[in-house]
Amino acid sequence: MQSINLQLASYSDLFMLIAALVYAAAFIVFAIDMATSSKTIRILEAELAAESGASGDASAAAQRREQLVGAGVVGQEPAAGSSATVTGRGGTGEKTGAGNTDQNLVDEDMAYLGTTRRPAANVAVALMVISVLLHAFAVIARGVSANRVPWGNMYEFCTTGALLVAAVYLLFLIRKDLRFLGTFVSGLVVVMMCAATMGFPTPIAHLQPALQSPWIVIHVSVAVLASALFGLTCAMSVLQLLQHRREARLRTGGEGKPAFMRLVPSAFSLENWSYRINAVGFVMWTFTLIAGAIWAEAAWGRYWGWDTKEVWTFVIWVVYAGYLHARATRGWTGDRAAWLSIIGFACLVFNFTIVNTYFPGLHSYAGIPE
């Protein structure tokens, strides 16, 4: 067995700490962007009002109407300064033009109606990119220092999971404007990094004999990626609940607060995207369950033994299977679908933290020093 490179392991710990600090900075800047959303909204409203008031520019008017249709807003285009009411996909009465206080400023495809750059959010995204690069070096260095995969205990699983949450978010950000999720995603990553550092600190070491198998690469890597996708959809489901309540207040003539939610897609759009991502995550979790059973047969001579970890892995699978089935065939949409998605992620967190820590079994590989 090759010796452990302690110097490289120390570099891994250092870069892991620096990455955590940069994630925290990104979270703060995302929070500032959220807190100053009223300024961003005023800029977007001014842009849209100027575009609506550009007389004689038929192409601009057509483009504006196309944006409104894409946002789920139908009806006649209002004149400059008008406060005519139109109806969105969710049936919400919304004012358009100057002085609007209700209209969502992002369409169903997660594209903002306007060209403002939101500098604070962009700085936060840049910090996320830097932290992901630092984090990736730390994770890879830890694996190389011990000549194995860097997810052999709870500390490593948590840090690798945090890396994938941030990386998946940035990859989606290339195609869709998910800056509205930045505060939630960066906050989740910071919590995961703190949990790994303070809750599951584990010195670098070789893998336990039972884990020295090629299946650890296949089984655990897919499980970590599925967990990252479920974490992303959990954040979207929380926003869906908030947006749904805001839209309900608007339908009854109430105020559309908090103002930040105008920069978030409709509850309908959030639910659709959450459903698509959960479907991909569910396929990965199904593979995780199957691969785990095959590995169990190779390691212990049986595919299934009702070990606590196995049971909770199956519980998570049942919850997400129920979510997909209920939404697709039983019409469980809106709040019920969002709560099922949140419950599924809560089960995943319980499985990782409580089950790994307090329930003894064949999967007791937490690696936490006594």
Secondary structure, DSSP 8 states (H G I E B T S, - for coil): -----HHHHHHHHHHHHHHHHHHHHHHHHHHHHHHTHHHHHHHHHHHHHHHHT-TT-HHHHHHHHHHHHHTT-BS----TT---EEE-TT--EEE-STT-SS--SB-TTS-BSS----HHHHHHHHHHHHHHHHHHHHHHHHHHHHTS-S-SSHHHHHHHHHHHHHHHHHHHHHHS--GGGHHHHHHHHHHHHHIIIIIS--------GGG-STHIIIIIHHHHHHHHHHHHHHHHHHHHHHHHHHHHHHHTT----SGGGGGS--HHHHHHHHHHHHHHHHHHHHHHHHHHHHHHHHHHS-S----HHHHHHHHHHHHHHHHHHHHHHS---THHHHHHHHHHHHHHHHIIIIIHHHS-STT-------
